[in-house]
Amino acid sequence: MNMDIDIIFKIAGIGIAIAVLNQILVRAGREEQAMMTTLAGIVIVLFLIVDMISQFFDTVKTLFQF
């Protein structure tokens, strides 16, 4: 249960940081860099989620292994 809350806070923190950075870059007139930072944030979050899914499948595999 504790790990679930940690991953939610990590994803929320990354999202807030990327949103703030995105707004700063857009207001500075650097839309291309804003888009790249948004994409980088999405990729980082996807790596976290893929790691969690991998751990889930490993757990299911060990659970049903005879």
C-alpha positions as CSV (number, residue, x, y, z in Angstrom):
1,M,0.0,0.0,0.0
2,N,2.8,2.4,0.8
3,M,4.4,1.9,-2.6
4,D,1.2,2.8,-4.3
5,I,1.0,6.2,-2.6
6,D,4.7,6.9,-3.4
7,I,4.3,6.3,-7.1
8,I,1.2,8.5,-7.2
9,F,3.2,11.3,-5.6
10,K,6.1,10.8,-8.0
11,I,3.8,11.0,-11.0
12,A,2.0,14.0,-9.6
13,G,5.3,15.8,-8.8
14,I,6.6,15.2,-12.3
15,G,3.3,16.4,-13.8
16,I,3.3,19.6,-11.7
17,A,7.0,20.3,-12.5
18,I,6.5,19.8,-16.2
19,A,3.3,21.9,-16.3
20,V,5.1,24.8,-14.6
21,L,8.1,24.5,-16.9
22,N,5.8,24.3,-19.9
23,Q,4.0,27.5,-18.9
24,I,7.3,29.3,-18.3
25,L,8.6,28.3,-21.7
26,V,5.4,29.1,-23.6
27,R,5.3,32.6,-22.0
28,A,8.9,33.1,-23.0
29,G,8.0,32.3,-26.6
30,R,9.8,28.9,-26.8
31,E,6.9,26.7,-27.8
32,E,9.2,24.0,-29.3
33,Q,11.2,23.6,-26.1
34,A,7.9,23.5,-24.1
35,M,6.6,20.7,-26.3
36,M,9.9,18.8,-25.9
37,T,9.7,19.1,-22.1
38,T,6.2,17.9,-22.1
39,L,7.1,14.8,-24.2
40,A,10.1,14.2,-21.9
41,G,7.8,14.2,-18.9
42,I,5.4,11.8,-20.6
43,V,8.3,9.4,-21.4
44,I,9.5,9.5,-17.8
45,V,6.1,8.7,-16.5
46,L,5.7,5.9,-19.0
47,F,8.9,4.3,-17.9
48,L,7.7,4.4,-14.3
49,I,4.4,2.7,-15.4
50,V,6.2,0.1,-17.5
51,D,8.4,-0.8,-14.6
52,M,5.3,-1.2,-12.4
53,I,3.6,-3.4,-15.0
54,S,6.8,-5.5,-15.3
55,Q,6.9,-6.0,-11.5
56,F,3.2,-7.0,-11.6
57,F,3.7,-9.6,-14.2
58,D,6.7,-11.0,-12.4
59,T,4.5,-11.3,-9.2
60,V,1.7,-13.0,-11.1
61,K,4.3,-15.4,-12.7
62,T,5.8,-16.4,-9.4
63,L,2.3,-16.7,-7.8
64,F,1.0,-19.2,-10.4
65,Q,4.3,-21.1,-10.9
66,F,4.1,-24.7,-9.6
